[in-house]
Amino acid sequence: MGKFDFQIDPAFLKQLGRLADVERVAPKMIDEAMPILAENVKKELSKHKRTGDMVGSVKKTKANKNKYGYYAVVRPTGKDRHGVRNMEKLAHAEYGTSKQQPTPILTKAIKDSEPAVLKKMQETFEREVKK
């Protein structure tokens, strides 16, 4: 769906590399930053809503770990009252169809969220390192 790609300050990475407790800090950094992204996704979706079904279904997950590292997801869940999956509607809006032009809802929300998310992650990191 939307790709959240950013460059982390090398000095920040160096601090993170020295931290022996990455397994504890990384999920906290993600968990504390995800409400910012979720709010911006809802804000962008509300500009394009017809009934509000999709906006109300946006949920965030807690940080998880896979073979690539830690991640969390913000996405619409469930189906609307007609049985259409909200994620499917968002994909059609984001990327367009043969009959509909793309409307970059997620892309804009991610781009708008990036500075605040990075700031929140940095604050969380600094707080946790001092513990």
Secondary structure, DSSP 8 states (H G I E B T S, - for coil): ---------HHHHHHHHH-TTHHHHHHHHHHHHHHHHHHHHHHHHHTT-SSSHHHHTEEE---EEETTEEE--EEE-SB-TTS-BHHHHHHHHHH-BTTB----HHHHHHHHHHHHHHHHHHHHHHHHHH-
